[in-house]
Amino acid sequence: MPFAAAAEDFTNAIAGYLQRYVHAQLPQGCMVVGIVDEHGASVISCGDLDNGTDRQADGDTVFSIQSSSYTFFCMLLEDMVERGAVQPDEPVAKYLPASIKLPNYHGKQITVRQLAKETSGLRPSLGDAIDPKRADNPFEGFIAEKFFALLSDCRLTSEPGTTHLHGGVDRGVLNQALALKAGMDYESLLRSRVLRPWNMNDTGLTLTPEQESRLAPEHSKLGYAMPRWQEGDFILLAGVYSTANDLLKFLSASVPASSRLRPLWERTVANFAFSPPRPGLLNAGGGWFANGCYLGFDKARRRGVVVLANAYEPRRQLGILLLESEWQSDRRPQPAKVSRRLGASYAGRYQRSPGNALGRFALRHYVFDAPHTSTLLPAGLSLAALALLLWRVGHTRKRLFILCWVVLAGMVSAPFLPLLASRIFCARLHPGIGIRCEGDRLFAEATGSDWCAIEDWPNAQSWGQPFHPIDVLFPPVPVELLPESETRCFERLSGVPMTFAGDARGKVTSLILHYRGQTFTYDKISDVPPKAPEPVKPPVIANLDTNVLDACVGRYEVAPGAAFPKGLKVTVWREGAQLLGRAQHPGGDRVLLGAFPIFPESETNFFEKLTGAQFRFTKNDQGQVTALTHHYTGATLAWFPDWEAKKVSAGTIQKEGR
């Protein structure tokens, strides 16, 4: 197989990945990767900014880093704690004016630390308080007075410090307290104490006109540019903008063993994390369904990685893979040339071979860590059956004989339980690796159910994502394989080796993966490889007559159920040639913040650009619309589940659905 470089360095491997991924999956998006260690820093990028200029993505491209902003917010808190200006375990009310009334829980007040860890218990309904005109700009007109008035009416339903909620209002309260204590506006405080000392001049809560020209607009996975949410006069809830070069400055300060930054960051990560951090790794992630950021630092190897994207992509998985990779060119495997026929023989689907290690993981996670009802109920039924059997046996000797056999059978079968659990696990969820051949190149990806590495499971679980945990996930992202010999390949980014085995006729029957010091065997179950991912093709918006649109206008109601205990009211109206919708619970607690536009693909099929949701209007034999169905396609993260609403009234709906 011909390849671009005989002895490829790490940056070339990253560039190859970005070029393939961006061109195949993010046609309107861009990605930037930064790496830094004791030998220096490098930036690798791919894609256009798609912001009205002809700029290409590079190290100075500006991205919204979303929840990664918390790293800098919490470092500011740590700085003020070190200065003695703030005490983390004191009530935050001490640092707020008397006019701001925070709720308490049976006399227990919210502390600074609880706000930093997002465990305050504050759960105000932002929907009614914000009340924007459009869902694509929900913070329009939202000011501090409205925010704190909202908190005054809030009631705590759980004791502070017991329940974590990310993305709530905790950060806004904490940032306001720090700014008031320091006697300056929050952005000036953040810049002077955290950003300026590391010369992070392109990082901040607001952008200059020149920085705006370098901003990479967020894109949904459908390929559409996303509107920017303007926080209005309440910047305390805004996230930080930054660049790969600025974030590499931050990580570079962690590289020296004597750096003051690293212990400060360690305390910060311990203070705020979506999930328990991996041993030896400092990392922070941010993003939603339209963009993302990952910051990672390996303390043992003293190396850091930045992954930035303006469209949805597996940023955390890619970042961790890069941190685990072999960076030095003289230590990386050397690709070899093999025949196309031999390379094609590797293609197919491979399934993880059952083993004790996988069985112990399955037992530990799916049985012992499962909800009590799913484990205690079968165990209770088994004990009840045994008790019934012993009761029906009249003689004591027979009872002892049966009991001894049950105990003996349990002792004999116990060693086989992991293997049995492993076989059930593989048969049910089919963990595997798929390898496909595209011309002269080989690509590999994880196959089976939607997988999540066990170390990332708490994070996925907290977001309610429908993933299955597995002890080891490789590859965590679709990757390219390079041949090292006729029977051995290695993953292009990390250098992780795979060895292929065959039968006497030379037919490939299995592969052996060597990863993280362990060996995993996969049996070939099919010669049919997985399909290559198709490039994103945004839906084509149809031009419909206004009479067709007017037939969809009306009010719809979703019956009460598990997803919406009080039901759901949906209003659809027309403004010019555009249909808009608004959804709310009975009583006014809105599900969507403001009106959202829906675009037609046909006379009955519509879609929403922001989330990728599909809407279908059902018509009767007379051509009248009788129902509206919402379906989550999986194009992006869902805001709520599928539902069907019956049309309850038609006719002209006032502007904004009011």
N, C-alpha and C positions, 0 to 999 in steps of 0.2 A: 504494500500500500504506500503511495506517495504521501508525504507530509511536508508541511511548510519548513520545518526545521529538524535537522538530524539530532541536535542536542538542544532541546527546547528549554528556555528558561521559564521561570514561574510567571513573569509578567506576560509572556507570549501565550501561555496556557490560559491565563485569565482573559486576555483579549480575545482568544478564540471562543471561549465560552460566551462572553458578552455579545460578540458579533452574531453568533448563532441564536442566542436566546432573544436578543432584542429584535432581530430581523424576523424571527419566527413567531414570537409571542407578543411583542410590544411595538407594532409598526409605527405608532404615533408617540412612543415613549422613549425614555433614555435611562441608562444606568451608569453609575460611576462607582468604582471600587478603589479604595486607598489602602495601602499596606505600609507598615513601618516597623523597623526593628533597629538593632544597634548598627546596622550597615547603612541605614538611611530610609527614605520614604519614596514611594512611587504611586502614581495615579494612573489608572486604566479606565477608559470611558468608551461609550458607544451610544449613538443616537442623536437625533435633533431635539432642540428645545421645544419646537413647535409653539413659539410664543410671538410669532409675527416677524421674527428676525431670521437671519440665515446662520445663526450660531449653532455650533456643535457642542455637545456636552463635554465638559472638561473639569479640572479640579476647582475652578472658580464658579461653576454653575451653582446657583442658589436653589436649595430644596427646603421644603417644610419638613422638619424632622419629628413632628408630632410628639409622642410620649417620651422620646429620647431627651426632650427638653427637661424632663424631671431630673436628669443627672445634674444639670447646671442649677436648677432651682434648689435642689437639696444640698448641693455643695455650697450655695449661698447661705443656707440655713446653718450648715456645719461651720462656716466661717464666722457667722454671727454668734454661734455658741462658743467658739474658741475665744472670741473677743469679750465674752461675758455679757453681751447685749441681750441675749435671749437664753432662757432655760427651757430645755425641751419638755420637761415634765410638769411645767406650770400651765395653768389654764390659759388658753389663747385670749380669753376675754381681757386679761391683764394688759394686752398690747393693742387692744381695740378701744375706740371711744365708747363712752357710756351709751351713746345713741344707738349703737349696734347691739342688739339683743340676740344672743345665741341660746338655743334650747339646751336643757340639761336632762339627764336621765336619772330620775329619783335622786336629784341633788348632785349627781356626778357630772362635772363639767368636762368639756372637750379640751384636751391638751394639745400643745404644739406638736409633740411627737405623733399623736394620733392623726392629726391632719397630714403630716408628712408621709405617714404610712397608709393614708387613705382609709382609715378605720374609724372615722369620727362618728359614723352612724347618720350623718346628714343625708337625707333623701328627699330634697324638695322637688316638686314637679315644675321643671323648667318650661314645659309646654305652654301653660297658661300665662306664666310670667313674661316670657319673651314675646309671644304673640306676634310673630313676623308676618309680613305679607307673602313672602315666598320661602319655600323650604331650602332653596339654594343659597339663602343668605339669612339664616335664622337669628343672628345676633344684631341685625340692623336695629338701631335705636335703643339697644340694651345698655343701660348705664348703671353705675355703682349703686345709686339709690334704689333702683328696682331690685338689684341683686340682694342687698342686705334687708330690704323690706320682705323679700321672699324668705330669707332665712329666719326672720322674726316670727313668721307664721308656721315654720316647720316644726314638726314634732319628731323626736327620736323614738324609733321603734325597737332599737337594740342598744345595749350598753356600749358606750365608746370603747374602742380597742378590741372588739370581738368580731366584727364583720368587715371584710375588705370590699371596697367598690372603687374600681378604677374609672376615670373619666367623669367623676362627679364634680362637686363644687368645693371639695377640700382645698384644692390648690389655690382657688381664688381667695378664700378666707386667709390662708397662710401667707400668700404673697402680699395681701393688703396689710397684714399685721407687721411683716418685716419692713415694708416700705414706711409705715407710720413710725415704727421704732427708729429707723435710720433717718427719718426726716427728709426724705426725697422720694421722687416718683420711682416706681418699681424698675422700669427699664434702666434708668440711670444707675440705680443701685446694683443691678445685675451686671451692667457693663463695668462699673468701677471696681467691684469686688471679685468678679469671676472671669469675665471675658477679656478685659483689657490686660490683666497681668500675663495672659498667654497670647497676646497679640491676635486675638480672634476678632479682627475688625469687620469681617463679613457675617458675624453672628449677632442676632438680636431679635427683638420682638417686632420691629418695624423695618421697612426697607426704604432706602433712598431711591430716587429715580434711576440712577445708574445701576443699582442692584436689581431693580425691577427688570431691566433689560437682560439680566442674566438669570432670571427666575425660570425654572422648569415647571410649567403649569401641570397640575395633577391631571391624570387621565384615568377614566374608568377602564375596566378590562374589556368593555365593548369598543374601546378605541376613541371615545369622545372626551374632549377637554372638559374638565370640571370647573365650575364657578368657584371663585375664591370666597371663603367665608370671611367677612369683615367683622371684627369684634367690636367695632364702633368705639364708644368712649370707655369700654370696660376691657382694657388690655390685660387685666389680671388673669383672664381665662384664655389668653392667646398662647399659642405655642411658638417655639423659636425657629427662625430660619437660619440655615448655615450652609457651608460648602465643605467639600471633601478636604480641601487644603486647610481650612480652619480646624476641622475635626482631627486632622492628622497632627496639627500643632498640639492639640489637647492630648492625644495619645502619645506623642513624642515625649511629652513631659513625664510620662509614666515609665519610659524605657530605662532610664538610669536607676540602678538599685537604690541609690540614696535619695530618690525623688520625694519631695514632700507631697506631691499630688497623689501618689498611689495610696498611701494610708487614708488620705482625705476621701478619695473615691471609694475605697473599701468600706468606710463607715457609711458613705452615702448609699452604696448599693445594698448594704445590710439594712439600711433604713427604708429603702423603697425597692421592691422587686416584684415582678409579676409572679415569679415562681422561685423556689429555692435555687440559688446560683450553683452552677457546676463547680466542683472542686478545682481551685487554681485558676478560675476564669472570672474576670470582671466583665460584665456586659450589660447593655441597655438596648432596648428596642422601641421603635415607635412606628405608627402607621395605622391606617384604616384600610378600607377597600379600594383606595385610589392611589396610595403612595406608601413609601416606607423608608425607614432608616434602621441600621444596625451598627452598634459600636461594640467591639469586643477587644479584650486585652488578656493575653495569656501571661500570667505572672511568672511562671517558671521559665518560659522561653523568652520573655520580655519582647513580645511582638504584639502588634495591634492591627485591627482590620476595621475599615469603614465600608459599608454598603449603602448606597443611596439610589433610589429609584423614584420616578414620578408616575409609576403605574404599579399595580399589584403584582408582587413577585415573591418568591421564597427567600426573603432577605436574611432571616436568622439562620436558616439551614445552610445557605451559601456561606455566610460569614463564619460559622463554626467549622465548616469543611475547609475553608481557607486557612483558618487558624491551625488546623490539624495537619495541613499539607507540608510537604518538604519544600522549603523555599530556596535552598542553595542548588544552583544548576549542576555543580559537580557531584551532587549526591542524588540527583533525580535519575530515574531509569532512562535508558536510551531506547528510542523506538527503532524497530527493525522493519524490513520489507518482507511481506509474505504474500502469497498468491491471493487473488480476489476470491477464488473458489474456497480456499481454506478459511479466509475471513468470513465468508458467507455461511460456512458450516457452524460457526459459533451462534448465529442468530436463532432466536426462539425464546421460549418461556421456561424459566427454571423456578422450581419451588423449593423452599427451605426444607431440608431433611429433618425429620423428627429427631430429637436428642434430649438427653437429660437436662442440659442447661436451659433449653427452651421450655421444657416441661416444668422445671422448677419455677421459671418466670411466670408461666401461665397459671400454675397453682397459686403462687404468691399474689399475683395481681388480680386474676379473674375469680379466684375462690376466696382466699383469706382476706383480700382487701375489697371484696365485693360488698354491696349492701347486705346488711344482716338478714333481711328477709330472703334473699336468694341463696344464702348458705345455711342459715339456721333452720329454715323450713324443711329442706330435704333431710338434714341431719335429724331433726325432730321426728319426722315421719319414719325414718329408718329405725330410730330407737323405739318408737311406738310399736312398729311392726315386730321388733325383737321382743319387746315386753309382752305383746299379745301372744307371740309364739311360746314364750316361756310360761305364760299363764295357762295356756291350753294344755301344755304338757303336765301330766299329773304327778310324775315321779321326780323327786329331788335329784336322783342320780342322772336322769335324762336331761334335766335342766342344766346341771353342771357340765354334762357332756356337750350339749349344744353351745353353751357359753364358751367353753374351752375351744371348740372348733371355730366359733366366730372370732375369738381373740387370735387364734393361730392363723386363720385365713387373713386377718387384717395385718398381722406381722409379716406374712409371706408376700402379700400383695403390695405392701407399702413401697418397697423399692421399685415396683413397676408403675406406680402412680405417675411419676414425672413423665415417663415414656408414653403412657396412655394419654395424659393431658397434652403432651406435645403433639401426638397424632390427631387428637380432636381439634386442637388449635389450628394445625395446618389444614385439616380437612374442611374446617369451617371458614377460615379467613384467608387461606391461600397466600401466605407471605412469600414473596419471590422477587426475582430479578428478570426483567425483560430486556433482551438484546436485539437490536435491529441493525440491518446493514443498509446504508444509503450510499450507493456508488461504491467508493473505496473506503468509506468511513464507518466505524462501529459506534453505536450509542447504547447506553444502558440506563435503565430507570427502575425504581421500585414498583412492583405490581401487587395486586391483591386489593384488599380494603384500603380505605384512606388511612395511611399510617402516620403515627407520631412517635418519635423516639421517646423512651420512657422518661428521660430527663426533661423533656419539654411537655410532658403530659399534664402537670399541674396548670401550666399556662393555657393549654388548649381546653382543659376541662373548665377553667374559670370563665372562658368565653363561650362555653356551650357548643364547641365545634364538634361535629360528628366524626371524630377520629378514633382509631383503635391504637392503643399503645403497644409497642414491641420492644424487646430488650435491646436490639441494635438495628438501626435503619441505615442501609446502604444500597444504592447511593441516596443521599437525602434530597438531591435535585437531579434531574436528567443530566447525564454527563457523557463525555466522549471517552472511548477506550482506544489505546494505542497498543499495537502488538510489540512484545519484547522478544518473543520467539514463536515457534509454531504452536506451542501449547500454553503460552503465558502472555497475558495482557496486563496493562496497568491503567488506572484511571488518570486522565490527562492532567487534572488539576492537582490532586493530592499525591499521586504516585502509588496509591493503594493497589496491590497486585491481585490478579485473578488467574487461577490455573485451571485449564480445561482438561478433562479426562475423556477418553473414548474407549470403545470396545475393540475387539480383535479386527473388525472390519474398518476401523478408523472413524466410526460414527461418534460424534460428541454425545456423551451421556450425562455429564455433570460438570459443575464448576466448583472450585474451592476458593473462598474469599478469605484473605488474610487482613484482618482489620482490628485495630486497637489491641493488638497482642493476642487475639483469639483467631481460631480457624472455624469457618462456617461452610458447610457443604450444601449445595443446591442441586437437586436432581432435575434433569431436563425432562419436561413433561409434554412439550410440543415444539415442533419445528416452525410453527407459525409465530412470527414476531409480533409484538404490539405495534399498533399503528402509530405513525409519526404524528405529532401534534399539528393540527391545522392552524395556519396563521389566523389571527383575529380578523374577522370581517364584520364591521359595524352593520347593524340592520339598515336596510334601505328605507328611508322615510317616504311614504306614499303621499301623493297630493289628492285629497278627498274633497268632494263638494261639501259646502257648509250644511246642506240638508242631511247628508250622511252623519256629520258630526252632531247635528242637533238631535238626531235620533238617540244618541248616547247620553245626552244631557239628562240629569235627573238626580234623585236621591235614592240611595241604596242602603240596605241594612243587613248586617251579618248577625245571625242568630247567636245568642249566648252559648258559649262552649268552653272547652279547656283553655284555649288560647286567649279568648276574650270573654271572661265571665259575665260581663255586663253587655256583651254584644259590641258592635262597631257600626258607626254611621259613616257613610262615604257619600260625598257630594261631588258631582261632575258638572262642569259648566264650560262654556265656550267664550273665548275672547279673541275676536277676529277669526283667524283660521287655526287657532290653537285650542286644544282641549286641556283643561286643568282639573286636578282633583284635590280633595282635602279629606282626611280621615280623622275621626275623633271618637273617643268613648262617649257614651251618654253621660251628660254632666259636665263636659267641656275639657276633660283631661286629654290633650291631643296626643295622637300616636305619631303623626308627622308634624313637623314644625312648619306650618305654613302651606301654601299651595304648591303643588308639584306638577310640572307639565308632563303630559303623556303623548307619545308620538305614534302615528298609525303606520303599520306595515301593510294592512289591508283594511277592509271595511269593518272587520270585527276584531282584528288582532292589533294590539297596541303595546308599547314598551316604555319603560322609564329609564332615562340615560344614567341616572345617578347610581342606582343599585342593580340595574339590569333586569328588574322584575318585569314580568309579562302580564298584560291585562287582556282579557277576552270578554267581549260583549256577546251574550247569547240572544238570539232572535227567535221569535215564534214563527209559525207558518205565514202570518200576515206581515212579517218583516219588522215587527216591533221588538225593541230591546226589552228583555224581561229580567236579565241578571248580569252581574259583573263578577268575573273570576280573577283572582290574583294568584300568580304562580311564581315561585322562586326558581330561577333557572340554574343557579350555581355559577353564573358569570361573575358575581361578586358576593361579598358577604351579605346575608339577608338581614333586613331590619325586622321583619316579622314573618310568621308562617303563611302557608297557603290559606286562602279563604274564598268563600263564595257568598255574594251579597245579592239579595233579591231587590228588584227595583220596586220602590214603594210610591214614587211620584215622578212625574215628568213635567215638561214645560220649561219656561224660561227661569234660569237660576241667576240671582243677582251676582254681580262681580265679586270675586274672591269667595264665593260660596257662602256668603253670610245670609 
